[in-house]
Amino acid sequence: MTATAGDGATQRQPLTRDRVLAGAIAVADAGGLEALTIRSLADALGVKPMAIYHHVARKDAILAGMIDAVFAEIALPPSDMDWRAAIRVRAGSARDVLRRHPWAIGLMDSRREPGPSTLRHHEAVIGTLQAGGFPIEVVGHAYSLLDSYTYGFVVQEATLPLDVEDGPGAAEAFLDVLDAAEYPNLAGLAAEVASGSGDGADDEFAFGLELVLDGLERLRAGRTRGARDRRGETL
């Protein structure tokens, strides 16, 4: 007799490249990149290790595909906004995505053969900065600064020993064992955190991002004025 779903038979989902990459991301999300091996991936997918290689030739190709999938999750800067607003959207989305996939941070720009989602993302961010008035010779610097801030903030969030909500209680406990006379500045900051009046992580991220954007705006304005002055000198 032929088994049916009603009989409780399990129909195996066909293995595809997308399924391999989704499985690899799930393994890395759960245990970090160190947990990702061909064996662990095969076990997670319920297949034999050699089946993986029919869809992705080598582990480096798996990593490249995983990073391209992560880039695909990050919102592109909207084309109908000014450059600052568009970059805020992109930075906030990048933070959210990388909080889900913190293992990806060290690999985001390491692929020698970036995938289509990665290329599409870079093209959009570069286009947003150029459309906003950044000359091409400083676009790379601006892009690097934005990513350094965003990636660094996510790393800090991931490595803090306590959740933001635990901060006041932890700071109060810290004050109980801290010699405030010897470390008055540290005690003052801990007291501020203990009071519960400090900003949450979202506000902290927005605060720092605005400082970065302010600096980039000054750079953009200065380069624009300089270009106008040089054109005037040659007239």
N, C-alpha and C positions, 0 to 999 in steps of 0.2 A: 504494500500500500504506500502511496506517495505521501510524504510528510507535508503538512501545511503549517502556516503560522498559528492556526488554531490548535494544532497538535503540540505546539510548544517548540517546534523546530526553529533553530537560529539560522537566519539567512546572512551569510557573511557579506559585509559591505566590500565592494571591489576596491582594491588598493590603487590609488592614483598619486601623482606627484603632489597635488594639493593636500591630499590626506596625509601623506608622509610629512609634509612641512607643518601642517596643523598639529600632528602628533608630536613632532620635535619641539614645537613652541610650547605645547602643554607640558612636556617633560621638563624643559628649561624653566618654565614659569614655576613649576612645583619644587624643583631642586637645584636650579642654577645650571650653568653650562657644564659644570663638572659631572652632573648627573646624566648628561646626554651622551650616550654611546649608541652604536648601532644595535647592540644587544638590548639596551634598555628601551630604545625606540621600537624595536621589533616586538618586544614583550608588550609595550603599551598598545601597539596596533594589532596584536594577536596574530603575528605572521612570523615566518622564519627570517633570520637576518639577511639571507641572500635575496629575499624578495624585495628588500629596500633598494638594492642596487639596480633593479630593473627600471626604477623610476628616477633615482638620483644617483649619479655615478660614483660620488665620493662624499665623505663627510664635509669637506670644504664647500661643496656645492649645496649641501643641506644648509650650512650656515649662511651662505649667500642668499638662498631662497628665504630663509627665516628673516633675515634683515630686510629683504625686499618686502616681505609681508608686513613687517612692522612699519616700514615707511608708508605702506598703503593705508594703514590705520590712522596716520596723522593727517589732520585736515590741511588742505592746501590754503594758503592765504587768499581770502576772497578778492576777486578782481574788481569788485564794485566798492571797495573801501579805500581810504587813504592809507599810505604805507604803514603808519603806526598802528592803526586799528587792525589792519590785515595781519601784521606781525604779531599782535597780541593774540589774535585767534589762533594762529599757527603755534605760537609758543605755549599757550595754554593747552592745546591739543597734544603737543609733543610731550608736555609734562604728564598729562593723564595717561597717554599710551606707554610711556617709559616707566611709569609707576606700576603698570601691569606687567611690563616685561623689563625689569631692571637689568637683567643679564645682557640686554642688547646694547647698553650704552657704550661699552668699550669696543663694539664692533660696527657702530653706525657708519663710519666713514673709512672702514678698513678694507672694503671689497675692491679688488682690482678689476672685476667685471660686474659693475653694479647692474641690478635688474631694472626693468622698465618703471616700476613704481618709484624706485630711488631716483632715477633720472628725471622722471616727471616732477617729483617733489623739488629737487634742486633747481630745475628749470623755472618752476613757479616762484620760488623764494627769490632767486636772482632777478627774475623779471619784476617782481614787486619792488625790490630795492631800486632797480634802475628806473622804473616808472615813477618812483618817489623822488627821483632827483639825485641819486647816488651815482657818481661817475664810476665807470667800470673798474678803475684802478683801486677803488676802496671797497667795492662790493664784497670781495673775498674777506677783507678784514671785518666788515660789519657782520657778515654771515657767521664767521668764526666766533666772534664775540657773543652773538646771540646764542649759538649752540653751547659755548662754554658755560654761559650762565645757566641755561636751561638744564643741561646735562648735570652740571655740578650741583644744582639745587636738588635734583632728583636723587643723586648719590647721597647727599647730606640727609635727605628725608629717609632714605632706605637704611642708613647706618645709625640714625639716632636710636639710643637704647629704649626710648619711651615714646608712646604716642603723644601728639600735641596736647590731648586732653589730660594727660597725666602730668604735664609740665608743672603746674602750680604746686601740686603735692610733692613732687620730686624736688623742686626747688626749696620748699619749706624744710624737707628732711635734710637737704644739703646744708642749709643755713644752720641747722642744729649742730653740725659737726665741723663747720667752717670757722676758722679763727678770723673774725671780721676785722680785728685790729691789724692783723698782718696782711690781709687781702681785702682792703676796703672797697676797691672797685668791683671785684668779683662778688662781694657780698651785696653791693648795691644793685647789681644786675640780677642776682638771684632773688633779692627782695622784690624787685619789679615783676619778675616772672611769678613769684609766689603770690603776689597780689591778684593775679588773674587778669590784669589789665593789659597784658601784652597781646600782640596780634597773633592770629592763627596762621597756619601754614599758607593758606590761600592768600591772605593779606600780605604775608612776608614775600611770597613769590611776586605778587603784583607790585609791591613797593620796589623790590630790586629791579624788576623788569622796566619800570618807569625810569629808574636812574640810568639804565643801559640805553633806553630809547632817547632820553634827554641828551646823553653824550653823543649818540649817533646823529641826532638832529643838529647839534652844534657842528659836528664834523661835516654833515651834508651842507649846512648853510655856509660854512666857511669855504668849502671847496667850490660851491656855486658862485659865491662872491669872487673868489680868486679867478675862476674861469671867465667871469664877466669882465674883470679888470684886465686880464690878459688880452681878451678880444678887443677891449677899448684901446690898449696900447698899440695894437697893430693896425688900427683904422687910419 
